[in-house]
Amino acid sequence: MKHRTLSRRAFITRAAAAAAALTLPFIGDASAQTSRRKPNIVFILADDLGWRDTTPFGSTFHGTPNIDRLVKRGMMFTQAYAANPLCSPTRSSIMTGLWPARIGITTPVCHVKEEKLEETLFTRASVTQKVLQAASATRLKLEYITLAESLKDAGYTTGHFGKWHLGPEPYDPLHQGFDADVPHYSGPGPAGSYLAPWKFPDALKFTGKTGEHIEDRMADEAVKFITANKDRPFFLNYWAFSVHSPWQAKDEYMTEYAKKADPSAEQKNPVYAGMLKSFDDAVGTLLKTLDDLKLADDTIIIFFSDNGGVNWHEDTMKTKYGMDVPPTSNSPLRAGKASIYEGGTRVPCAVVWPGVIRPGTKSDAVIQSIDFHPTILDMLGLNAKPEQKFDGISIVLALKGAVLSREAIFCHFPHYMGHHHETPSAYVRKGDWKLIRFFHDKSDLTDRHELYNLKDDISEQRDLAEQMPARVTELGMLLNRFLADSGAVIPKINPDYQKNPPLWLAGGTATAVVSGNVLNIVSSGKDPQLVLRDAIDLPQGSYTVQFRMKSASAGDGGLYWSSGRLGFARERLKVFTPVHDGVWHDYTLAIPAKTAITTLRLDPSSAPGDINLQWIRLMNADGTPVKKWEFSAASGSSAHDDN
């Protein structure tokens, strides 16, 4: 049976015990309370930790002595891959041993309110997008046999600490095989802040002293779990909140790294370095506890990251810390988190297996997050259940120093991501060769391919697709088989796609067309919108937006601005009252921007009706122009001049 259904009373009791910092002793069933001979399992998962962010993997800026100590105890993998360039899909692959494409979780939306168990395609897309992208599932279905359930059935006490992000109740850790879950939170990052007071829901009663760091607290909670279960086999799932945003570190750590930052270096962000130091402290706390309790020789440790590091410029770094420095650099890998290139999915990995793995060893075997569930079962001599199938393989041969044989690894990422401007895509890696397929990305809307030899070109700078069509065909067939076998939701051509779309796109209840030198807008409802298509990326400051408009609609209008990854919201809204008399009027709206400005949205009214725009201008506070847009039917789109 897959699940032991909890009564509501039992579930509440278990959740309360977890939130109360595990003051209770062993929680598992009586059959597990036998003399322990099975090794303990500790799985340490970092969030957004880049391939080259730690000392063992080549960082000369970040100090990670405890991770270094962990890696020296076992085997370091130089070619380990997350199954997806974003967190929730990779987490689901670790728990199940399955491809995210099969599970249907291909982007991290497992914190949203909508309970969606199957992946589908969106039915609409912007006219600028060539394809209809996937709408990810939002929960890890209970039908899957998780790693925690496999180990619990084998007599292990199981505890989850930190970030989950695979769904709230009833898809939370306590319903997916874990005896304990701290802080029992389903959000994408630490609630509000890394430093207390946190903003966890009041019902969790998970609070801390002002200034307490969440990673210090999580490590302390994990120590209680280890101590309470030191005499029986346990599975500690330590999934850190670090080093995911919000960008925040201890002041003393930031000061330390600010002093050693080299302006000419690729990695030089003291905020991120301080965050990583707190994560390394937590790793040190876990290692010290295992040593002090004399459990180290009986404990398997897996160290991994859910995707690559954030290598783009973050607005918070500018506004909060006054620095225009990306959190990290994944160089020599291309791109980073949310990208199909190596920087998005190649991650640091180490495995400690006392008595089996020779300390201080290194492996170039290609492994993936889908491999951990079958590998741990193999390490423990356990069989999968008859109904249980894996996409991953056991890597025990590699752990013992032998050659690991596998045909290929795959990644399906059917989403647009603004940071790297990539089209929905998938890749296959076989040996040294990697083929990327960008769905319907050519001018004729057929698939576009890129081919790289990673042995010779780890930075993916030399696309060999045109030179080696036979190799593209060979790998393309493997990719086709994977997509079909996994039941992947594949993007389709967007029927509304326009090769030369207007720079101001109609949205909400609006449609728009250029006629003469006027943009004619028809609102069919209460939410007409015009959204600027291209990013403008203006620094923090005060600006004004001017435009000439006549309207036969009704209601207030609004000007929104976005900043970085912060979308359109009420705190970035200027409300105005248009004159709806069918006569041209000029408007000037001030933007008291406290953040940088990425793009704009103009809502010309809040009712049905006809609206016309002649021009839009963006001005500095001193009245000098930044950009202006004039509408021209000759090109079928709006044109703009930068000033």
N, C-alpha and C positions, 0 to 999 in steps of 0.2 A: 504494500500500500504506500502511496506517495505521501499522504498527510495524516497526521494525528490531529484531528480537529479539536481545537480548544473550546471549552465553554467560555462564555463571556467573562464569568467570574474568574476562571483560571487565567485567562488572557490578561485581564486587568491586574491580577496579582503578580503575574510574571513581569509585566511592563513596569509596575511600580517598584518591584525589586531591582530591575535594571536601572531605573532612574535614581534609585536611592544608593547608587554606587556599589551595588553587589555586597551589601553587608551580610547577605545570607551565605551559608556554606553551599556545598555542592547541590546543584539543582536537578541533575539528570535522574534517570530512573535507577532502580535498585540494581538491575542487571549490570550496570556500568561500574558499580562499586566493588570491583574486584581488584586484585593486585595488578598494577599497571606494568605491562611489558611492551605495549605498543608505544612508539615514539609520539611525543607531542607534536602538534603542527602549529606553527606561527606564520601567518601570511601577512606581510607588511606591504600595503599598497599605497604609494604616494599618488597625489592628485596633481596632474599637469607637470610632473617632473621630467625635464628634458634629458635626452640621451647623454649629453655631455655636461650635466649640471653638477655631478659629484666628483670628488677627487679620484676615485678609482677609474672613472671613465674619461678623465682628462681635464677637468676644470682646475685652473690654477688660481681662481679667484674665490670660489665658494669653499669654505672649510667644512668638511664632513668627516671628522675623525671616527665617528661611531659607525657610519656606513662603511668607511674604509675597513674598520675592524671586522664588521660583519662579512664583507666580501672576502677578506683574507681567510676566513674560516671555511670557505667553501669554493664554489665554482662561479666564475663570472662569465656571463653570456654576452658576446659582442653583437650578436645578430638576433636579438629578441624583439618581438613585435606585439604591440597591442592589436586586437582584432578590428579596431576602429580608431579614427583620430579624435574621438570624443569619449567622455567618461562612461555614461550609462551603458552604451553598447558593449564596451570592453568589460565592464563589471558583470553584465549578464553572461558574457562568454566565459568568464572565470567560474561563475557559479554553476553553469550548466555543461561546459565543454562543447558548446554549440556556436556556430557562426551567428553573429548578430542578424545577418540577412535571414536566417531561418527563424530566429526568435521574433523578428519584426521590430526590435528596438535598434534603430540606426542613428538616433540623435538623442541628446539628453533632455527629454521632456517628461521624465518620470515624476516630477514634482507638481505638474499641472493638475487642475481639478478634474479634467476630463478623464474618465476611465476608458481607455481604448486598448483592446487586447490584440488587435490585428493591424498590421501595417497596410495602408492603402495609398493611392495617389490623390493629390489635390486635384480638384476638378477645374480650378482656375489658376492663372498665373499672370504676373505682370507682362505687358506687351514687350518688355525688354528681355524676358527670359525665354530661351529656346525650348525648354521642356517643362512639363508638369512634374514637379519633384514629389518625393515620397512624403507621406504624413505618417510619422513613426507611431508605433504602439507606445503607450505611456505606462505600462505596468509589466513586470515579469510575471507571466502567468503561473498560477499555482500548480499546474499540471507538470511542470518541469521538476525533475529530481535534482535538487541543488547539492553542491559540495557539502554544505552543512548537514543536510539530511543523510547523505551517504555516510558521513563520519558519525553522526549521532546513532544511526542504526548499527554502527560497528562498535558502539560503547563509549564514544567520546562525549565529553561535556563541551558544549559549543557556545562561544561568546563573540558577539560582533561589537566593535568599538569604533565610533567615528561616523564617516559618511557612508550612506547606503545608496540612495538615489536610484532605487529600482521600484519605488512605489510606496505609498503610505499604507496603513491598515486597509484591507487585510493582506497586503502584499509586502509587508514589512519583514524584518529578520525573524521576529517571533513566530511568524506564520510560514517561514521558509527554512526551518530547521535549527534555528538558534535558541538556546536556552536563555540567553541574556542579550540585551541590546541597549547600549548606552551611546548617545543620549536618547535613543528612540526617536530619531528625527529624519524626515524624508527629503529635506531640502537639498539644493545643489551645493551649498557651501556652509561655513559656520554661520549661525544665525546672527546676522547683523554685524558681527565683529569677531576678530580673533581674541580680543581682550575683553574680559568681563567688565560691565554687565552685558551678557549676551541677550538675544531676543528669541530664545526658544519659547514655544508655547507654554503658557502658565501651567497647563495640565501636566507637563512633564516634570515640573518642580526641579528643573536642572539649572541651578544658579551657581555663581562663583563670587569670590571676593573681587572687588574692583581691581582691574589690572591683571587678573589671572589669565594666563594664555591657554587657549582651548587645547593646544597640543600637550602642554604640561599636564592639564587635567585629564585628558584622554589616556595619557601614559600612566598616570596614577591609578585610574580606574582599571586599566588593563593589569596592573601589578596586583590589585586586589583579587582579580579573577584568577591570575596565575597562582597566587598564594593560597587561595581557597581550594584550588584543585590540584595542588602540587603532588598529591599522592595517587592521582588517577589520570588517565590520558585526556588531554584537552586539545581543542582546536580554538586558537585565538585568531580571530579575523580582525587585524588592526588596519583599518582603512582610514588613513589620515585625512584630515581636512586640508592639510598643507600639500602643495604650495599654491593652491587655487586662490583666485581673488576672493574677497576684497584685499587689495594690496596694503598690508599692514604688518609691521614687525615691532618687536620690542625696541624701545628707543636706544638702549645701550648696544644692541646688536647692529642697528642701522649706523650708529656713530662709529662702531668698530670697522665696519666695511666701507664707510664713506672715506675713512682715512687711507685705506689701502687700494681704493678704486683707481685704476689706470685709465684716463680718458681715451687712450688709443686702443684699449683692449675691446674685444667683442663682448665679454661678460664683465659688467661693471656696475650693475644696479644694486645699491646697498640695501634697498627695501627688500627686494627678492632674496638677496643673500642672507639677510636677517631672518626672513621667513624660513629659509632652508635650514638655517642653524637651529631654529626651534624644532623642526622636524627631526634633524639629526640628534638633538637632545633626547627626543622621545625614543628614538631607536636605541640610544645609549641606555636609557632607563630600562627598556625591555631586556637588553643584553645583560645588564648588571643584575637584574632580578633573576634571570635564568642561571647566571653564574653563582650568585649568592645562595640560591636554593639548590644548587648542585643538579640542575636540570639541563644544563647546556648539552651534555653528552647524549641526552635522550630526547633532543628536540630538533626537528626539521624546521628550517626557516626558509621562507621564500620572500624575496624582495623584488618589487616590480613597480611600474608606473602605468597608469591607465591610458596615457597618451603622451604626445610630445609636449615640449615647453612652449609657453606663450612668447613669441618672438616679434610681435608687432608693437607699435607705439600705443600706449594706454593713456587715455585722457586723465585718469586719476593720478598718474605719475606727474603730469604737468600741473594740475590744479592743486593737488594736496602737497606734493613734495618739490615742485618747481624744477623738475628734471624731465627732459624729453629723451628718455632712455628706455628701450624695451625691457621687460622683466628679465629676459635671458636671450642668449643666442644658441642655436642648435648647430651652428657651423662645425664641421663641414657639411652637415646635412641640409638639404633644401627645405625651406619653409618651417612649419611648426604645427602646433595644435590646430585641429580642424582642417588640415590639408592632407591630400592623398599622397603627397611626396614623403620622402623618408623622415623628414623632421616631424611629421604628424603621427607616425606609428612606430618607428624604431625607438625603443626605450631601454633604460638601464634594467638589468636583471641579474640576480645572484641567487644561488641555492646552496644552503648549508645542510649537509646530511652526514652527521658524525659517524665515523666508522665505515663509510662507503665512499664519499667524495674526498679526494685528497685535497687538503687545504691549499689555498693559493693557486688553484688551477684556473684555466681559461678555456672556453669553448667557443668555436665559431659556428656551431650548429645553428641552423635557422629554426627558431621555435616561436610559438605564438600563444597568446593568452588562452585559446581554446584547449591547450595541452595540459593545463594544470590539474583539472579534475581527474582525467584518466591517469595522469602521472602519479598523483597522490595515492590513488587506489592501488596502483602497481607498486609503489614504494611500500605500502602497508600489506601487500599480499591479499588485497580484497578484490572481489569480482564485482563488476557492474551488475545491476539487476537485469533480469531477462528482457524487460521492456525498455531498458535504457540504451540509447545509442549516442555515440560521440562523433563530432566532426574532428576533434583533436586527437592526438596520438600520445602514447606514453613516451617520454623522453628519458626514461631510465637508462637506456643504452648510452646516451650522451653523458648523463651524470656519472656513469661508471668509466667514462673515458673512451668509449667505443664510438664508431661512426654511426650517426643517426641517418636513417634512410626515410625520406618522404618525397612525394612527388612535387608538391607546391604548397604555398600558402596564398590566401585570398583576402581581399578587403572590398566590401561593397559600401559605398557612401553616396546614396542617391539624393544629395542635398546641395543647394547653393550655400556657400559660405563667403560672406563679404570680405573677410580679412585677407583671403588669398585669391579672391576673384576667380574661383574655380567652378566649373560646371559640374553637375552631378556625375559621379564617376565610379569606377571599380578598378582594382588591379589584381594581377597575378604575379607572384614571384616564383620562378623555378630555377634552382641553382643560382647563378649570378645574374640571371636575366629578369627584368621587371617590365611588364607591359601594363600601361595605364590606358583605360578606355574612357573617354569623355563622351557621354551619351549625346548624340545629335548635335555635336558642336561644330561641325563644318558649315560652310556657307550654304551648302545644299541640304543641311540638317541630317546628314549621315554621321555616323560615329567617327570621332577623331582619335588617333592612337599616338602614344609616345612610348618609345622603347629605350631602355637604359641597361648598360652592363655595369652593375653595381661594384664589381671587383675593380674595374678600371675607372669608374666614374661615380663615386659614392655621392657626389653632390648633384647628380642628375642634371648635368649641363649639356650633354651631347646626345640629342635625340637621334636614334638610329633607325627609326621606323621606316623612313623612305628608302634607306640603304639596304634594309634587310626585310623585305616583304614576306619571305618564307618564314622567318622567325615570328613575325607578327601574326601570321596565319596559324602557326603551331600553337603559340601561347593564347591566341584568341579562341581557339577551339577549347582549350582547358578552361578559359574564363566562361565560355558559353555553358560548358558542362556544370561548372560550379553554380552559375546563376540559376540554371534549370533545377539542379539537385537541391539547392537550398530553398527554392520557391521564392527567390528574391523578387521584390517589387521593383520593376525596372521603369525608369522615367520614359514618358512618351512625349512626342512633339506637342508643343503648346499651340493649339489652333489659333490663338490670338497674337502669336508672336509677330512683331514688326521689325524689319531690318533697320529701318530708320525711324525710330519712335520719337515723339516729341520730347523735349527736355523737361516739360512740365506734364506729368501724367495724371489723367483723370482717375479718381478712385471714389470709394464709397458709393454714393447714389448719383455720381456725376458721369457724364460722357462729354467728350470735347472734340472739336474739329476746328482747324484753322481755316478761315475764309477771309480773303483779302489780307489785311494786316491786323486781323482781330481773331482772338481765340474765343470761339462760341461754346459756351458751357450750358448743358441742359441738366438740371437736377430733377430727378424723379422722386426724391424723398427728402429726408431731413438731414442728410449727412453728405453733402457734396464736398469733394476734396480735390486739391491739386497738389501733387507731390513732386518736388524737384528730383529728377532722375539721377543726376550725377552728384557725387559728394563734393563739397566745397572746402571742408577741413580748415575752418578759420580758427585762429587762437582765441583764447578767452578775451572778452572785451565787450564794449557796447556798440550796437549797430542799429540802423534803421532800415526798414523795408518800405519802399514806395511803390505804388502801382496806380494805374488808371483803370477804373472799372465802372460799368453801368449795369444795373440789375433790375429785373422785374420779379425777383424772388421775395423772400421775407426772412426776418429773424436776424440774430447776431451772427457775426463771422468770427474767425479766429486765425491767428498766426502761430504755428507751432515751430519749434526748432529742436533738433536732436543733437546729442553730443556723444561721440564715440559709440559704445554699445547701448547707450541709453536712448530709448526710442521716444516717440512722441507721447507726452504726458502732460497733465494739468500744470505741473510745476514749471513746465517750459511752454506756456501758452500766453499769448496776448489777445484778449478779447476786444473786438471793436464792433461798432454799430454802423453798418452800411446804410446808405440812402437808397431805397428801392423804388426809385421814381422813373426808371428807364432813361436817365440822363447820365452823361459821363461825369465822374467825380474823381479827384485825386486824393489818395490816402497816404499817410505817413504813420508807420507803426514803429515804436521804439522797442528794441530787444535789450533788456538789461541783463545781458548774458553773464552768468557767473561761471559758465563752463565754456569750453570750445564749442563751435557750431559745425556739425557735420552735414546737415541738410535741412531743408525747410518744407513746410506744408502749409498751404493757404486754404482755409475753408471759407469760401466767399459768402455763404449764407447758411441757414439751417432750415430750409424749406424747399419745396419744389419750385421750379421756375427757370427762366432764361437769364443767363449772366454773360457778359462780355468783358474780356480783358484786352487792353491794347499793349501794355508793357509792364514789366516788373523790374525794379532796381534794388540792389543791396548796397547800402552806403555805410561808410565809417561814421563814427559819432561826429567827426568834424565836417561831414558833408561831402567828403571825397568818395567817388564811386569805387566799389569793389567788383561788382558784376552787374550786368544789365541784360535783360532778356526782352527781345522784341519778336513779335509773332509774324511769320511770313508764310503765306499759302504757297509760294513758289516752290519751296523745298518740301512742303507737306509736313513741316515740323517747326518748332520754335528754334531760333538761333540765338546765341549769346556772344557778347564780346567781353573779355576780361579787361579791366582797367586798373 
